[in-house]
């Protein structure tokens, strides 16, 4: 699995929560970080479950971020 686009060089640490999600699901992932793209090596048998876990993590993160933004504008 790889990031879709180039990442700004100052973006750091974003793989950690994803790796934690995968680890908690019992999925082994080997991260490889390159200059402008990052990659996760995952066993083929775990790809579908890994994608589902990552999609759920992204959806939850977006929802939490949206709630925080709503709270900030209400203040």
NORNOR-V69580 format. One record per run of one state. SS is the DSSP state (helix for helix, strand for strand, loop for the rest). FROM is the first residue (numbers start at 0). LEN is the number of residues. If there is no record, write none. Layout:
SS | FROM | LEN
SS | FROM | LEN
This chain:
loop | 0 | 1
strand | 1 | 1
loop | 2 | 11
helix | 13 | 11
loop | 24 | 4
strand | 28 | 5
loop | 33 | 4
strand | 37 | 5
loop | 42 | 1
helix | 43 | 31
loop | 74 | 1
